Amino acid sequence: MSARTSLRRRFTVATVTAASLALLATACTSNTPAEEENGDGGGGGTNQAASDNDAPGDDVVIGFSAPAADHGWMGAITTAAEEEAENYEDVELRVAEGTNDVAVQISQIQGFINDGVDAIVLLPFDGAALTDVATQAMEAGIPVINVDREFSSPFAARTTVLGDNYGMGVSAGTYICEQLGDQPDAVVAEIAGIDSLPLTQDRSQGFADALSDCGLEVSNRVAADFTVQGGQEAAASLLQAAPEIDAIWNHDDDQGVGVLAAIESAGRDEFFLVGGAGSANMMREIQEGDSVVQATVIYPSTQAADGVKLARLIAQDKSMSDLASSTVPRQIQLFAPVVTADNVEEYLPLAFES
């Protein structure tokens, strides 16, 4: 088996698994019975494929904390969590003010512990720094749902909901391979996010692995910081250093606003650009078809909303009805699909504004 076939096969398996879990997370609260394939329901067993999990149950108080909404994706995270909680009359979501101050976020979780909430949904500014206080919550009998940025200990969370950062890189690299794979001398550039973050490192590793699968590599790389200004400065530096480029992968669509501004200012259009995260801004660029933006890779901004759903199930001692197991899984990782002109209409309604 070739290395290329091996990577693609492994990624396909991961895709099916992650996509299935995402569907399960959606289906776990369905109160609509599934249609039976025959008159007697068949199959036997006591764990039914559908449940009344959406029906009101015991009242649940969920504490929610996330970083400051200083870019579109993070703002969408909190908004989606709030909107999801509103779907349930038995859920009270107590939302702490978004903060990038680790000490403040730790105090917010300590406050939730003191208040005796039923569950906590936590997207930490720094997973390692919030691990101890999350562990305290777990030891106090409060289940913690860790979102996006992982804690450094498995004892700090009951369940973890993750995007697929490595998979984002693989998706972006695979798409670029499909476009440029027959050009071994193609110049591929990368505009990363914050290099010190594990998520950025995972994205870059996945990108490099996918490119190597078709004989390509990153020729020029710069790092930004997820902000418009940072994206513009990094892209301007890249364009000055590389007089000819065939493709660019930009890790983050929020900083992509600045990236596009730099590209327009430089008057460059000889390449195509693949975005990251899945903003409505980039999807409209794809839809209109008159810019360098050709695709973007989804990094779901629904992770905290899934966390609210799972927190409710766990607090009410319910299971995910489409699983044979009787409890909510320890980890759910969401898929990172590529959005192009062929499928942008499907993804645009769920996109966030940068």
C-alpha positions as CSV (number, residue, x, y, z in Angstrom):
1,M,0.0,0.0,0.0
2,S,1.5,3.4,-1.0
3,A,1.9,6.2,1.6
4,R,-0.6,8.2,-0.3
5,T,-3.2,5.5,-0.2
6,S,-2.5,4.8,3.4
7,L,-3.0,8.4,4.5
8,R,-6.2,8.8,2.5
9,R,-7.6,5.5,3.8
10,R,-6.8,6.5,7.4
11,F,-8.4,9.9,6.9
12,T,-11.5,8.3,5.3
13,V,-12.0,6.1,8.3
14,A,-11.5,9.0,10.7
15,T,-14.0,11.0,8.6
16,V,-16.7,8.3,8.8
17,T,-16.1,7.9,12.5
18,A,-16.2,11.6,13.3
19,A,-19.2,12.3,11.0
20,S,-21.1,9.4,12.6
21,L,-20.4,10.8,16.1
22,A,-21.5,14.2,15.0
23,L,-24.8,12.7,13.8
24,L,-25.1,10.8,17.0
25,A,-24.7,14.0,19.0
26,T,-27.5,15.5,17.0
27,A,-29.7,12.5,17.2
28,C,-29.2,11.8,20.9
29,T,-31.9,14.2,21.9
30,S,-34.5,13.3,19.3
31,N,-38.0,12.8,20.6
32,T,-39.3,11.6,17.3
33,P,-39.5,7.8,17.1
34,A,-37.6,6.2,14.3
35,E,-39.7,4.5,11.7
36,E,-39.6,0.8,12.2
37,E,-38.5,-1.3,9.2
38,N,-41.1,-4.0,9.9
39,G,-44.3,-4.4,11.9
40,D,-42.8,-5.8,15.1
41,G,-39.7,-3.5,15.3
42,G,-37.3,-6.5,14.9
43,G,-33.9,-6.8,16.3
44,G,-34.8,-7.3,20.0
45,G,-32.9,-5.7,22.8
46,T,-33.9,-3.0,25.3
47,N,-31.8,0.0,24.0
48,Q,-34.1,1.6,21.5
49,A,-32.8,3.6,18.5
50,A,-35.0,6.6,19.4
51,S,-35.8,8.3,22.7
52,D,-37.7,11.1,24.3
53,N,-34.6,12.9,25.5
54,D,-35.9,16.2,24.2
55,A,-38.9,15.9,26.5
56,P,-38.5,18.1,29.7
57,G,-36.8,16.4,32.6
58,D,-35.3,17.5,35.8
59,D,-34.2,21.2,35.9
60,V,-30.5,21.5,35.1
61,V,-28.3,24.5,35.8
62,I,-25.2,24.7,33.5
63,G,-22.3,27.1,34.0
64,F,-20.7,28.2,30.8
65,S,-17.3,30.0,30.4
66,A,-15.3,30.8,27.2
67,P,-12.7,33.3,26.1
68,A,-13.6,36.8,25.0
69,A,-15.4,37.1,21.8
70,D,-12.6,39.0,20.1
71,H,-13.0,37.3,16.8
72,G,-16.0,36.0,14.9
73,W,-15.6,32.3,15.6
74,M,-15.4,32.7,19.3
75,G,-18.4,35.0,19.3
76,A,-20.3,32.3,17.4
77,I,-19.3,29.7,20.0
78,T,-21.0,31.5,22.8
79,T,-24.0,32.6,20.7
80,A,-24.6,29.0,19.6
81,A,-24.4,27.7,23.2
82,E,-27.0,30.3,24.4
83,E,-29.3,29.5,21.5
84,E,-29.1,25.8,22.2
85,A,-29.9,26.3,25.9
86,E,-33.0,28.2,24.9
87,N,-34.4,25.1,23.2
88,Y,-34.9,23.4,26.6
89,E,-37.3,24.6,29.2
90,D,-35.4,22.5,31.8
91,V,-32.0,24.2,31.2
92,E,-30.7,27.4,32.9
93,L,-27.5,28.4,31.3
94,R,-25.4,30.8,33.4
95,V,-22.9,32.5,31.1
96,A,-19.8,34.0,32.6
97,E,-18.4,37.0,30.8
98,G,-15.9,36.0,28.2
99,T,-12.3,36.6,29.2
100,N,-8.8,35.9,28.0
101,D,-7.5,36.3,31.6
102,V,-6.7,32.8,32.9
103,A,-7.0,34.0,36.6
104,V,-10.5,35.4,35.9
105,Q,-11.6,32.3,34.1
106,I,-10.4,30.1,37.0
107,S,-12.4,32.3,39.4
108,Q,-15.5,31.9,37.2
109,I,-15.3,28.1,37.5
110,Q,-14.7,28.3,41.2
111,G,-17.9,30.4,41.4
112,F,-19.8,27.8,39.5
113,I,-18.5,25.1,42.0
114,N,-19.5,27.2,45.0
115,D,-23.0,27.7,43.4
116,G,-23.4,24.0,43.0
117,V,-24.3,24.0,39.4
118,D,-25.3,20.7,37.8
119,A,-22.7,20.8,35.0
120,I,-20.1,23.1,33.5
121,V,-19.4,23.6,29.8
122,L,-15.9,25.1,29.6
123,L,-13.9,26.3,26.6
124,P,-10.6,27.3,28.4
125,F,-8.4,30.1,27.2
126,D,-5.6,27.8,28.1
127,G,-6.4,24.1,28.6
128,A,-3.4,23.4,30.8
129,A,-4.0,26.4,33.0
130,L,-7.7,25.5,33.6
131,T,-7.0,21.8,34.3
132,D,-6.7,22.1,38.1
133,V,-9.9,24.0,38.6
134,A,-11.8,21.7,36.2
135,T,-10.5,18.8,38.2
136,Q,-11.8,20.4,41.4
137,A,-15.3,20.7,39.8
138,M,-15.2,17.0,38.8
139,E,-14.1,16.0,42.4
140,A,-17.0,18.1,43.7
141,G,-19.4,15.9,41.6
142,I,-20.0,18.4,38.9
143,P,-19.5,17.0,35.4
144,V,-17.3,19.2,33.2
145,I,-17.7,19.2,29.4
146,N,-14.4,20.4,27.9
147,V,-14.8,22.2,24.6
148,D,-12.1,22.7,21.9
149,R,-9.0,23.3,23.9
150,E,-8.1,20.2,25.8
151,F,-7.2,19.9,29.5
152,S,-3.8,18.3,30.3
153,S,-5.4,15.6,32.5
154,P,-8.1,13.1,31.7
155,F,-9.5,13.6,35.2
156,A,-10.5,17.1,34.5
157,A,-13.5,16.4,32.2
158,R,-16.4,14.0,31.9
159,T,-16.7,14.5,28.2
160,T,-14.6,16.5,25.6
161,V,-16.0,18.0,22.4
162,L,-13.3,18.8,19.9
163,G,-12.8,20.1,16.4
164,D,-10.3,18.3,14.3
165,N,-7.2,20.5,13.9
166,Y,-5.0,17.9,12.3
167,G,-7.9,17.0,10.1
168,M,-8.3,20.6,9.0
169,G,-4.7,20.5,7.7
170,V,-5.3,17.2,6.0
171,S,-8.5,18.5,4.3
172,A,-6.7,21.7,3.1
173,G,-3.7,19.8,1.9
174,T,-5.7,17.1,0.2
175,Y,-7.8,19.8,-1.6
176,I,-4.6,21.6,-2.8
177,C,-3.1,18.2,-3.9
178,E,-6.2,17.7,-6.0
179,Q,-5.7,21.0,-7.7
180,L,-1.9,21.0,-8.0
181,G,-0.8,17.4,-7.7
182,D,0.4,17.2,-11.3
183,Q,2.7,20.2,-10.7
184,P,5.6,19.0,-8.6
185,D,7.2,22.4,-8.6
186,A,4.1,24.2,-7.4
187,V,4.7,26.9,-4.8
188,V,2.4,26.3,-1.7
189,A,2.3,28.9,1.0
190,E,0.8,28.8,4.5
191,I,-0.5,31.5,6.8
192,A,-0.8,29.9,10.3
193,G,-2.4,31.1,13.4
194,I,-0.6,31.5,16.8
195,D,2.4,29.2,16.5
196,S,2.6,28.5,20.2
197,L,-0.8,26.9,20.3
198,P,-1.0,23.1,19.9
199,L,-4.0,23.6,17.6
200,T,-1.9,25.5,15.2
201,Q,0.9,22.9,15.3
202,D,-1.7,20.2,14.6
203,R,-3.1,22.1,11.7
204,S,0.4,22.6,10.2
205,Q,1.3,19.0,10.7
206,G,-1.8,17.7,9.0
207,F,-1.2,20.1,6.1
208,A,2.4,19.1,5.6
209,D,1.5,15.4,5.8
210,A,-1.3,15.7,3.2
211,L,1.0,17.7,0.8
212,S,3.8,15.2,1.1
213,D,1.3,12.6,0.0
214,C,1.3,14.1,-3.5
215,G,4.9,15.3,-3.6
216,L,4.3,18.9,-2.6
217,E,5.6,20.9,0.4
218,V,5.2,24.2,2.1
219,S,7.5,26.6,0.3
220,N,6.7,29.8,2.3
221,R,5.2,30.0,5.8
222,V,4.2,32.9,8.1
223,A,2.2,33.0,11.3
224,A,-0.5,35.5,12.3
225,D,-2.7,35.7,15.4
226,F,-6.3,35.1,14.4
227,T,-6.9,38.9,14.1
228,V,-7.6,41.0,11.0
229,Q,-4.6,43.1,11.6
230,G,-2.3,40.1,12.3
231,G,-3.6,38.4,9.1
232,Q,-2.9,41.5,7.0
233,E,0.6,42.0,8.3
234,A,1.5,38.3,7.9
235,A,0.1,38.1,4.4
236,A,1.9,41.3,3.4
237,S,5.2,39.8,4.6
238,L,4.5,36.6,2.7
239,L,3.6,38.3,-0.5
240,Q,6.8,40.4,-0.4
241,A,8.9,37.3,0.2
242,A,7.3,35.1,-2.5
243,P,7.0,36.7,-5.9
244,E,5.2,33.7,-7.3
245,I,2.7,31.5,-5.5
246,D,0.3,28.8,-6.7
247,A,-1.8,28.2,-3.6
248,I,-2.2,29.5,0.0
249,W,-3.8,27.9,3.0
250,N,-4.8,30.4,5.6
251,H,-5.6,28.7,8.9
252,D,-8.3,31.1,10.1
253,D,-11.1,33.0,8.3
254,D,-11.2,35.8,10.8
255,Q,-7.6,36.7,10.1
256,G,-8.5,36.0,6.5
257,V,-10.2,39.3,6.3
258,G,-6.8,40.9,6.7
259,V,-5.2,38.4,4.4
260,L,-7.5,39.4,1.6
261,A,-6.9,43.1,2.2
262,A,-3.2,42.5,1.8
263,I,-3.7,40.5,-1.3
264,E,-5.8,43.2,-2.8
265,S,-3.3,45.9,-1.8
266,A,-0.5,43.9,-3.5
267,G,-2.5,43.4,-6.7
268,R,-1.8,39.6,-6.6
269,D,-4.2,37.0,-8.1
270,E,-2.0,34.3,-9.6
271,F,-2.9,31.8,-6.9
272,F,-5.9,30.4,-5.2
273,L,-6.6,30.6,-1.5
274,V,-8.1,28.0,0.9
275,G,-9.5,29.4,4.1
276,G,-10.0,27.8,7.5
277,A,-12.9,27.7,10.1
278,G,-15.8,28.4,7.7
279,S,-16.9,32.0,8.0
280,A,-19.8,33.4,6.1
281,N,-17.4,36.1,4.6
282,M,-15.2,33.5,3.0
283,M,-18.2,31.4,1.8
284,R,-19.7,34.5,0.1
285,E,-16.3,35.0,-1.7
286,I,-16.5,31.4,-2.8
287,Q,-20.1,31.8,-3.9
288,E,-19.4,34.9,-5.9
289,G,-16.5,33.3,-7.7
290,D,-14.6,36.4,-8.5
291,S,-11.8,36.4,-5.9
292,V,-8.8,34.2,-5.1
293,V,-10.8,32.4,-2.4
294,Q,-11.6,29.0,-3.8
295,A,-12.4,26.9,-0.7
296,T,-12.5,26.9,3.1
297,V,-12.2,24.2,5.7
298,I,-14.9,23.9,8.4
299,Y,-13.9,24.1,12.1
300,P,-17.4,23.9,13.8
301,S,-18.5,26.9,15.8
302,T,-21.2,24.6,17.2
303,Q,-18.9,22.8,19.6
304,A,-20.2,24.5,22.8
305,A,-23.8,24.0,21.6
306,D,-23.0,20.3,21.5
307,G,-21.4,20.7,24.9
308,V,-24.7,22.1,26.3
309,K,-26.7,19.2,24.8
310,L,-24.3,16.7,26.3
311,A,-24.2,18.5,29.7
312,R,-28.0,18.2,29.9
313,L,-27.9,14.5,29.1
314,I,-25.2,13.8,31.6
315,A,-26.8,15.8,34.4
316,Q,-30.2,14.1,33.8
317,D,-28.4,10.7,33.7
318,K,-29.5,10.1,30.1
319,S,-27.7,8.4,27.3
320,M,-27.3,9.0,23.6
321,S,-30.1,7.1,22.1
322,D,-28.5,6.0,18.9
323,L,-25.6,4.3,20.7
324,A,-25.8,0.8,22.1
325,S,-23.8,2.0,25.1
326,S,-25.7,3.4,28.1
327,T,-23.7,6.5,28.7
328,V,-22.4,9.6,26.8
329,P,-19.0,9.0,25.2
330,R,-15.8,10.4,26.8
331,Q,-14.8,12.2,23.6
332,I,-16.5,13.5,20.4
333,Q,-14.5,14.9,17.6
334,L,-16.2,16.8,14.8
335,F,-15.3,16.5,11.1
336,A,-13.5,19.2,9.0
337,P,-15.1,19.2,5.5
338,V,-14.0,21.4,2.6
339,V,-16.5,23.9,1.4
340,T,-16.3,24.8,-2.4
341,A,-18.5,26.3,-5.0
342,D,-20.1,22.8,-5.3
343,N,-21.4,22.7,-1.7
344,V,-21.3,26.2,-0.3
345,E,-25.1,26.5,-0.3
346,E,-25.3,23.7,2.1
347,Y,-22.8,25.2,4.6
348,L,-23.5,28.9,4.4
349,P,-26.6,29.0,6.7
350,L,-24.4,27.6,9.5
351,A,-21.5,29.9,8.9
352,F,-20.4,32.6,11.3
353,E,-19.6,36.3,10.5
354,S,-16.0,37.4,10.8
